Amino acid sequence: MSNAQAVTTADFESSVLKSDIPVLVDFWAVWCGPCRAIAPSIDAIAGEYEGRAKVYKLNVDDEPSIAEKYNVMSIPTLLVFKEGKVVEQVVGAVPKQVIAGKLDQAL
């Protein structure tokens, strides 16, 4: 089971925008090879940052309105939210330490 929980349009505001700690959102899709490639890193970060940051996965095929709102044109796109605003962005499959570094900057 994944450490990163799914987030949907219904709970995006309460889970991500109103979070009192930084949030990493992985915009992905089932058919996306690079998304699958970074999934183990996303899951590991979710476990390592538990209590300090939240990690969610948002399926762009299921939730296109949120992807559109944040101008997600390519996946995987990782957005770091702090106090309801995007503070960091990573596009593409990158090493785990790059993702963790972006999240660290928001802590």
C-alpha positions in Angstrom: 0.0 0.0 0.0 1.2 3.5 -0.8 2.2 5.9 1.9 1.0 8.8 -0.3 -2.8 9.1 -0.1 -5.0 10.0 -3.1 -6.6 13.5 -3.1 -9.6 14.5 -5.2 -11.4 17.7 -6.1 -13.8 17.0 -3.1 -11.0 17.1 -0.5 -8.3 19.1 -2.2 -9.1 22.4 -0.4 -9.3 20.8 3.1 -6.4 18.4 2.6 -4.0 20.6 0.7 -4.9 24.3 0.7 -5.9 24.4 4.4 -3.1 22.2 5.7 -1.1 23.5 8.6 2.1 21.8 7.3 3.6 21.7 3.8 2.1 19.4 1.2 3.6 17.7 -1.7 1.1 16.8 -4.5 2.2 14.3 -7.2 0.1 14.9 -10.4 0.2 11.6 -12.2 -1.8 9.1 -14.4 -1.9 5.3 -14.6 -0.6 5.3 -18.2 2.4 7.5 -17.4 5.7 5.6 -17.3 7.8 8.4 -15.6 5.0 8.7 -13.0 5.4 5.0 -12.2 9.2 5.4 -12.1 9.1 8.0 -9.4 6.3 6.4 -7.4 8.7 4.5 -5.0 10.4 7.8 -4.2 7.1 9.5 -3.5 6.0 6.7 -1.2 9.4 6.8 0.6 9.2 10.6 1.1 5.6 10.2 2.4 6.9 7.9 5.1 10.0 9.8 5.9 8.2 13.2 6.2 5.3 11.9 8.2 4.2 14.5 10.8 6.3 17.2 9.1 4.7 17.3 5.6 1.8 15.6 3.8 2.1 13.8 0.5 -0.8 13.2 -1.8 -1.2 11.8 -5.3 -3.7 13.4 -7.7 -4.7 11.4 -10.8 -5.0 14.0 -13.6 -7.4 11.7 -15.6 -9.8 11.6 -12.7 -9.3 15.2 -11.5 -8.6 17.3 -14.6 -10.0 20.5 -13.1 -7.3 20.7 -10.5 -4.5 19.9 -12.9 -5.9 22.7 -15.2 -6.1 25.2 -12.3 -2.4 24.7 -11.6 -1.4 24.7 -15.2 -0.1 21.1 -15.1 0.8 20.4 -18.8 3.2 17.5 -18.3 3.3 14.7 -15.8 4.7 13.8 -13.5 4.4 17.3 -12.0 5.1 17.7 -8.3 3.9 20.8 -6.5 4.8 21.8 -3.0 2.1 23.9 -1.2 2.7 25.9 1.9 -0.1 28.0 3.5 -2.3 27.3 0.5 0.1 28.5 -2.2 2.5 26.7 -4.6 6.1 27.4 -3.3 8.0 24.8 -5.3 7.5 22.8 -8.6 9.3 19.9 -10.2 8.3 18.6 -13.7 9.5 15.2 -14.9 11.0 12.1 -13.3 13.8 13.3 -11.0 15.9 11.6 -8.3 14.4 11.3 -4.8 16.9 13.7 -3.3 15.7 16.5 -5.7 12.1 16.0 -4.6 13.1 15.9 -0.9 15.2 19.0 -1.4 12.2 20.9 -2.7 10.1 19.8 0.2 12.8 20.7 2.7 12.8 24.2 1.4 9.1 24.5 2.4 9.7 23.2 5.9 
